[in-house]
């Protein structure tokens, strides 16, 4: 069993598809050209999200921050039919033009990894922005516990939106980019992904 399958086997995954048939997903997509035509399979993104969660847990453990208790990943995806008739599921990337009816909604409930879990190879550069965003919430929770009068924080839930950008260079197939004020107006709702984390 490879590293990806081992990491995915530890997750409790619930998939919910909003479309009735795969063919409708293909008809609503406008094709891209060149580098923008790169498609990212759901499994590839899960591999990077898992790496980000490992970074969060390792840092939380070393810096004595609250640790992840639960993770929910909400993805927007599309079905693509290959020439052989095989249908694959791909994450919608930044800049994809697709009708809402052709968008597939996937909700995944993930079990956070234990600190020290081996990371997938070549994952740091891609997963780091997402890990840093999640860690900002953990540090905020840690500071809240130090306020006077002491704030009895029993649980913190934070939601982060991000996009998958396939316009990178240097041999990187895609990057994970948190949605900020600067790019928020350029991102369509259909191409926006979301991760919801709970700390205790």
C-alpha positions as CSV (number, residue, x, y, z in Angstrom):
1,X,0.0,0.0,0.0
2,X,1.5,3.3,-1.1
3,X,1.8,6.5,1.1
4,X,-1.3,8.1,-0.4
5,X,-3.5,5.0,0.3
6,X,-2.1,4.6,3.8
7,X,-2.9,8.2,4.6
8,X,-6.4,8.1,3.0
9,X,-7.1,4.8,4.9
10,X,-7.0,6.7,8.2
11,X,-9.7,9.1,7.1
12,X,-13.4,8.8,7.5
13,X,-14.7,10.0,4.1
14,X,-18.2,10.8,3.2
15,X,-18.9,11.8,-0.4
16,X,-22.0,13.7,-1.4
17,X,-22.5,14.3,-5.1
18,X,-25.0,17.0,-6.2
19,X,-25.4,16.0,-9.8
20,X,-27.5,13.1,-11.1
21,X,-25.4,12.2,-14.1
22,X,-21.7,12.6,-15.1
23,X,-22.4,13.8,-18.6
24,X,-24.0,17.0,-17.4
25,X,-20.7,18.0,-15.7
26,X,-18.8,17.8,-18.9
27,X,-21.2,20.0,-20.9
28,X,-21.0,23.0,-18.6
29,X,-17.2,23.3,-18.7
30,X,-15.4,25.7,-21.0
31,X,-12.0,24.1,-22.0
32,X,-8.8,25.8,-21.1
33,X,-5.6,25.8,-23.1
34,X,-1.9,25.3,-22.2
35,X,-0.9,25.2,-18.6
36,X,-4.5,26.0,-17.5
37,X,-5.7,22.8,-19.0
38,X,-4.0,20.8,-16.2
39,X,-6.6,18.8,-14.2
40,X,-6.1,17.9,-10.6
41,X,-7.7,14.7,-9.3
42,X,-9.4,14.8,-5.9
43,X,-6.9,12.2,-4.6
44,X,-4.0,14.5,-5.5
45,X,-5.5,17.4,-3.5
46,X,-6.3,15.1,-0.6
47,X,-2.6,14.1,-0.5
48,X,-1.6,17.8,-0.1
49,X,-4.3,18.5,2.5
50,X,-3.1,15.6,4.5
51,X,0.4,17.0,4.4
52,X,-0.9,20.4,5.6
53,X,-2.7,18.7,8.5
54,X,0.5,16.8,9.5
55,X,2.4,20.1,9.5
56,X,-0.3,21.7,11.7
57,X,-0.3,18.8,14.2
58,X,3.5,18.7,14.4
59,X,3.7,22.5,15.0
60,X,0.9,22.4,17.5
61,X,2.7,19.6,19.4
62,X,6.1,21.4,19.5
63,X,4.6,24.9,20.2
64,X,2.1,23.7,22.7
65,X,-0.9,24.9,20.6
66,X,-4.4,23.5,20.6
67,X,-4.5,20.4,18.4
68,X,-6.9,19.5,15.7
69,X,-10.0,17.6,16.8
70,X,-11.9,17.3,13.5
71,X,-11.6,18.4,9.9
72,X,-14.2,18.8,7.2
73,X,-13.2,19.4,3.6
74,X,-15.8,20.8,1.2
75,X,-14.7,20.5,-2.5
76,X,-16.1,21.7,-5.8
77,X,-15.4,19.2,-8.6
78,X,-16.3,18.1,-12.1
79,X,-16.8,14.8,-13.8
80,X,-14.7,14.4,-17.0
81,X,-15.3,11.6,-19.5
82,X,-12.2,10.2,-21.1
83,X,-12.0,8.9,-24.7
84,X,-12.2,5.3,-23.3
85,X,-15.5,6.1,-21.7
86,X,-13.9,6.2,-18.2
87,X,-15.3,9.0,-15.9
88,X,-12.9,10.7,-13.5
89,X,-13.5,13.3,-10.8
90,X,-11.4,16.5,-10.8
91,X,-11.2,19.4,-8.4
92,X,-12.2,22.7,-10.0
93,X,-9.2,24.9,-10.3
94,X,-8.9,28.7,-10.2
95,X,-10.2,30.3,-13.4
96,X,-12.4,27.4,-14.4
97,X,-15.6,28.5,-16.1
98,X,-18.4,26.0,-15.3
99,X,-22.2,26.2,-14.8
100,X,-23.5,25.7,-11.3
101,X,-25.6,22.7,-12.5
102,X,-22.4,20.9,-13.6
103,X,-20.6,21.4,-10.3
104,X,-20.2,18.4,-8.0
105,X,-20.2,19.0,-4.2
106,X,-18.0,16.7,-2.1
107,X,-18.0,16.8,1.7
108,X,-15.2,14.8,3.4
109,X,-14.9,14.3,7.2
110,X,-11.2,13.6,8.0
111,X,-9.6,12.2,11.1
112,X,-6.6,14.5,11.9
113,X,-3.3,12.7,11.7
114,X,-1.1,12.1,14.7
115,X,2.0,14.2,15.2
116,X,5.0,12.7,13.6
117,X,3.1,11.0,10.8
118,X,5.3,10.8,7.7
119,X,4.4,13.4,5.0
120,X,3.9,12.6,1.3
121,X,7.1,13.4,-0.7
122,X,7.4,16.8,-2.3
123,X,4.4,18.2,-0.4
124,X,5.8,21.1,1.7
125,X,5.9,23.8,-0.9
126,X,2.3,23.1,-2.0
127,X,0.7,22.4,1.4
128,X,2.5,25.1,3.4
129,X,0.1,28.1,2.7
130,X,-2.9,26.0,3.9
131,X,-1.0,24.8,6.9
132,X,0.0,28.4,7.8
133,X,-3.6,29.5,7.5
134,X,-4.9,26.8,9.9
135,X,-2.0,27.4,12.3
136,X,-3.1,31.1,12.6
137,X,-6.3,29.9,14.1
138,X,-4.5,27.6,16.5
139,X,-2.3,30.5,17.7
140,X,-5.3,32.7,18.1
141,X,-6.9,30.1,20.3
142,X,-3.7,29.8,22.4
143,X,-3.6,33.6,22.9
144,X,-7.3,33.6,23.9
145,X,-6.4,31.2,26.8
146,X,-3.9,33.6,28.2
147,X,-6.2,36.6,28.4
148,X,-7.3,38.1,31.8
149,X,-9.7,37.2,33.0
150,X,-8.9,33.8,31.6
151,X,-11.1,32.7,28.8
152,X,-12.1,29.1,29.2
153,X,-12.0,28.0,25.6
154,X,-13.4,24.6,25.1
155,X,-13.6,24.5,21.3
156,X,-12.6,26.7,18.3
157,X,-14.0,26.1,14.8
158,X,-12.5,28.0,11.9
159,X,-13.3,28.0,8.2
160,X,-10.8,28.7,5.5
161,X,-11.5,29.1,1.8
162,X,-8.9,28.3,-0.8
163,X,-8.4,27.7,-4.5
164,X,-6.3,25.3,-6.5
165,X,-4.1,27.2,-8.9
166,X,-2.6,25.3,-11.9
167,X,-0.7,28.2,-13.4
168,X,2.4,27.6,-11.3
169,X,5.9,27.1,-12.7
170,X,9.2,25.3,-11.8
171,X,7.7,21.8,-12.2
172,X,5.0,22.3,-9.7
173,X,1.7,20.9,-11.0
174,X,-0.5,23.0,-8.8
175,X,-0.5,25.2,-5.7
176,X,-3.0,25.8,-2.9
177,X,-3.8,29.5,-2.4
178,X,-5.9,30.8,0.5
179,X,-8.6,33.2,-0.6
180,X,-7.5,36.7,0.6
181,X,-9.0,40.1,0.2
182,X,-6.7,40.7,-2.8
183,X,-7.9,37.7,-4.9
184,X,-11.4,37.3,-3.4
185,X,-13.1,39.3,-6.1
186,X,-11.4,37.2,-8.9
187,X,-12.5,33.8,-7.6
188,X,-15.8,32.2,-8.7
189,X,-17.9,30.5,-6.1
190,X,-17.8,27.3,-8.1
191,X,-14.0,27.1,-8.0
192,X,-13.7,27.9,-4.3
193,X,-12.8,25.0,-1.9
194,X,-13.3,25.1,1.9
195,X,-11.7,23.4,4.9
196,X,-13.4,23.6,8.4
197,X,-11.2,22.7,11.4
198,X,-12.0,22.3,15.0
199,X,-9.5,22.7,17.8
200,X,-9.9,21.5,21.4
